[in-house]
Amino acid sequence: MTEQGCTYRGGLERELKARRIPYRLAFELGSMEAIKQCVYYGLGIALIPKITILSELEKEMLCTVPLCMEDLSFFTQLVYHKRKYMTPSMQYLIQLLTEGSQTLHTV
C-alpha cells in the first residue's frame, strides 16, 4: 500500500471500511515503482494511477481490474509556476482541464 497521506491509500481504506472488508497491511511503500515491482512478483495487488503502469500494460506484464466503487474518487492538483512563461500549449491544457470550473486559483 502507498504511504499514509496518499490519496489512493485514503480512498481505498475508506472504501474497504465502508464495505466492512478486513485487510492486512503487508507493505507500506512510498514509491510507485516499488509497488509495481511487488505486484509484478506476486506479492499483492495495488490501487495506483493507471498512467504509472502504461508500459507494463502494453508489455502484458500487469493487468487492470475494472472497479465498481462509485464513491472512490481522487482530488488532484494541476500546478504551474506563476512567474514563468507559459507556452500556448500549456495555456490550452489548462483551459481544457478547467472548462466548467468557476475559478483558477493561484497562490
PyMOL commands that set and color helices and strands:
alter all, ss='L'
color gray80, all
select helices_A, chain A and resi 7-18+32-40+50-58+88-98
alter helices_A, ss='H'
color red, helices_A
deselect
rebuild
show_as cartoon
